[in-house]
Amino acid sequence: MLKIILVGIIVVLVYSQPDLRLTVADWLRTASDFLIESVKVEPK
């Protein structure tokens, strides 16, 4: 559920502010790190 929310936020950022690609890239990096840690905490 949380992953879907994060993806939605990223998509909104990409489509609403295409000029801030560096910011979006930074966001993706942060989200990726967060998801990786989530997977480590809750292995499937």
DRENTORKOL-3810 file (N, C-alpha, C; in nm, 4 decimals):
REM DRENTORKOL-3810
@n.u->0.0836; n.v->-0.1196; n.w->0.0000; ca.u->0.0000; ca.v->0.0000; ca.w->0.0000; c.u->0.0876; c.v->0.1254; c.w->0.0000
@n.u->0.1879; n.v->0.1256; n.w->0.0877; ca.u->0.2775; ca.v->0.2402; ca.w->0.0987; c.u->0.3555; c.v->0.2607; c.w->-0.0306
@n.u->0.3931; n.v->0.1504; n.w->-0.0938; ca.u->0.4693; ca.v->0.1598; ca.w->-0.2197; c.u->0.3849; c.v->0.2273; c.w->-0.3272
@n.u->0.2563; n.v->0.1933; n.w->-0.3315; ca.u->0.1661; ca.v->0.2533; ca.w->-0.4302; c.u->0.1572; c.v->0.4037; c.w->-0.4077
@n.u->0.1492; n.v->0.4441; n.w->-0.2816; ca.u->0.1410; ca.v->0.5861; ca.w->-0.2478; c.u->0.2678; c.v->0.6583; c.w->-0.2938
@n.u->0.3842; n.v->0.5995; n.w->-0.2660; ca.u->0.5105; ca.v->0.6610; ca.w->-0.3066; c.u->0.5187; c.v->0.6744; c.w->-0.4582
@n.u->0.4815; n.v->0.5692; n.w->-0.5290; ca.u->0.4841; ca.v->0.5727; ca.w->-0.6752; c.u->0.3902; c.v->0.6818; c.w->-0.7260
@n.u->0.2735; n.v->0.6937; n.w->-0.6640; ca.u->0.1774; ca.v->0.7962; ca.w->-0.7047; c.u->0.2338; c.v->0.9358; c.w->-0.6861
@n.u->0.2997; n.v->0.9593; n.w->-0.5718; ca.u->0.3599; ca.v->1.0899; ca.w->-0.5458; c.u->0.4668; c.v->1.1204; c.w->-0.6502
@n.u->0.5495; n.v->1.0224; n.w->-0.6818; ca.u->0.6562; ca.v->1.0415; ca.w->-0.7802; c.u->0.5965; c.v->1.0742; c.w->-0.9169
@n.u->0.4930; n.v->0.9999; n.w->-0.9558; ca.u->0.4284; ca.v->1.0247; ca.w->-1.0857; c.u->0.3713; c.v->1.1658; c.w->-1.0904
@n.u->0.3069; n.v->1.2085; n.w->-0.9810; ca.u->0.2501; ca.v->1.3436; ca.w->-0.9759; c.u->0.3610; c.v->1.4475; c.w->-0.9909
@n.u->0.4732; n.v->1.4254; n.w->-0.9214; ca.u->0.5847; ca.v->1.5193; ca.w->-0.9323; c.u->0.6371; c.v->1.5257; c.w->-1.0753
@n.u->0.6518; n.v->1.4104; n.w->-1.1384; ca.u->0.7053; ca.v->1.4058; ca.w->-1.2751; c.u->0.6139; c.v->1.4808; c.w->-1.3713
@n.u->0.4831; n.v->1.4577; n.w->-1.3606; ca.u->0.3902; ca.v->1.5193; ca.w->-1.4550; c.u->0.3583; c.v->1.6648; c.w->-1.4230
@n.u->0.3613; n.v->1.7022; n.w->-1.2951; ca.u->0.3255; ca.v->1.8396; ca.w->-1.2592; c.u->0.4447; c.v->1.9348; c.w->-1.2732
@n.u->0.5665; n.v->1.8830; n.w->-1.2525; ca.u->0.6849; ca.v->1.9692; ca.w->-1.2601; c.u->0.7966; c.v->1.9007; c.w->-1.3385
@n.u->0.7799; n.v->1.8900; n.w->-1.4710; ca.u->0.8798; ca.v->1.8203; ca.w->-1.5537; c.u->1.0149; c.v->1.8906; c.w->-1.5559
@n.u->1.0169; n.v->2.0196; n.w->-1.5166; ca.u->1.1432; ca.v->2.0939; ca.w->-1.5196; c.u->1.2356; c.v->2.0533; c.w->-1.4055
@n.u->1.1768; n.v->2.0003; n.w->-1.2974; ca.u->1.2583; ca.v->1.9655; ca.w->-1.1806; c.u->1.3011; c.v->1.8190; c.w->-1.1863
@n.u->1.3684; n.v->1.7833; n.w->-1.2955; ca.u->1.4081; ca.v->1.6432; ca.w->-1.3105; c.u->1.5125; c.v->1.6028; c.w->-1.2082
@n.u->1.6004; n.v->1.6949; n.w->-1.1704; ca.u->1.7013; ca.v->1.6616; ca.w->-1.0702; c.u->1.6335; c.v->1.6331; c.w->-0.9365
@n.u->1.5325; n.v->1.7134; n.w->-0.9043; ca.u->1.4603; ca.v->1.6927; ca.w->-0.7790; c.u->1.3901; c.v->1.5585; c.w->-0.7813
@n.u->1.3289; n.v->1.5265; n.w->-0.8954; ca.u->1.2579; ca.v->1.3996; ca.w->-0.9082; c.u->1.3559; c.v->1.2833; c.w->-0.8970
@n.u->1.4736; n.v->1.2987; n.w->-0.9595; ca.u->1.5748; ca.v->1.1933; ca.w->-0.9522; c.u->1.6172; c.v->1.1726; c.w->-0.8074
@n.u->1.6333; n.v->1.2818; n.w->-0.7349; ca.u->1.6703; ca.v->1.2730; ca.w->-0.5935; c.u->1.5596; c.v->1.2024; c.w->-0.5160
@n.u->1.4360; n.v->1.2356; n.w->-0.5498; ca.u->1.3200; ca.v->1.1749; ca.w->-0.4855; c.u->1.3191; c.v->1.0248; c.w->-0.5109
@n.u->1.3448; n.v->0.9871; n.w->-0.6376; ca.u->1.3470; ca.v->0.8450; ca.w->-0.6729; c.u->1.4537; c.v->0.7720; c.w->-0.5925
@n.u->1.5704; n.v->0.8356; n.w->-0.5774; ca.u->1.6798; ca.v->0.7736; ca.w->-0.5029; c.u->1.6368; c.v->0.7527; c.w->-0.3577
@n.u->1.5763; n.v->0.8535; n.w->-0.2988; ca.u->1.5307; ca.v->0.8436; ca.w->-0.1600; c.u->1.4243; c.v->0.7353; c.w->-0.1464
@n.u->1.3290; n.v->0.7346; n.w->-0.2398; ca.u->1.2212; ca.v->0.6351; ca.w->-0.2350; c.u->1.2783; c.v->0.4943; c.w->-0.2512
@n.u->1.3761; n.v->0.4802; n.w->-0.3405; ca.u->1.4369; ca.v->0.3487; ca.w->-0.3623; c.u->1.5040; c.v->0.2999; c.w->-0.2344
@n.u->1.5798; n.v->0.3884; n.w->-0.1710; ca.u->1.6470; ca.v->0.3503; ca.w->-0.0462; c.u->1.5429; c.v->0.3102; c.w->0.0585
@n.u->1.4337; n.v->0.3857; n.w->0.0649; ca.u->1.3290; ca.v->0.3579; ca.w->0.1627; c.u->1.2653; c.v->0.2216; c.w->0.1354
@n.u->1.2363; n.v->0.1949; n.w->0.0069; ca.u->1.1739; ca.v->0.0671; ca.w->-0.0291; c.u->1.2687; c.v->-0.0481; c.w->0.0006
@n.u->1.3970; n.v->-0.0300; n.w->-0.0266; ca.u->1.4957; ca.v->-0.1350; ca.w->-0.0003; c.u->1.4979; c.v->-0.1665; c.w->0.1496
@n.u->1.4965; n.v->-0.0612; n.w->0.2320; ca.u->1.4981; ca.v->-0.0841; ca.w->0.3761; c.u->1.3680; c.v->-0.1504; c.w->0.4204
@n.u->1.2563; n.v->-0.1126; n.w->0.3569; ca.u->1.1271; ca.v->-0.1741; ca.w->0.3917; c.u->1.1306; c.v->-0.3228; c.w->0.3611
@n.u->1.1891; n.v->-0.3567; n.w->0.2467; ca.u->1.1976; ca.v->-0.4975; ca.w->0.2075; c.u->1.2865; c.v->-0.5737; c.w->0.3067
@n.u->1.3929; n.v->-0.5097; n.w->0.3516; ca.u->1.4819; ca.v->-0.5749; ca.w->0.4478; c.u->1.4086; c.v->-0.5986; c.w->0.5811
@n.u->1.3281; n.v->-0.5025; n.w->0.6210; ca.u->1.2538; ca.v->-0.5152; ca.w->0.7466; c.u->1.1442; c.v->-0.6196; c.w->0.7319
@n.u->1.0754; n.v->-0.6201; n.w->0.6158; ca.u->0.9671; ca.v->-0.7157; ca.w->0.5934; c.u->0.9965; c.v->-0.7999; c.w->0.4709
@n.u->1.0817; n.v->-0.9014; n.w->0.4850; ca.u->1.1128; ca.v->-0.9869; ca.w->0.3703; c.u->0.9899; c.v->-1.0664; c.w->0.3273
@n.u->0.9697; n.v->-1.0727; n.w->0.1939; ca.u->0.8521; ca.v->-1.1469; ca.w->0.1430; c.u->0.8901; c.v->-1.2907; c.w->0.1144
END
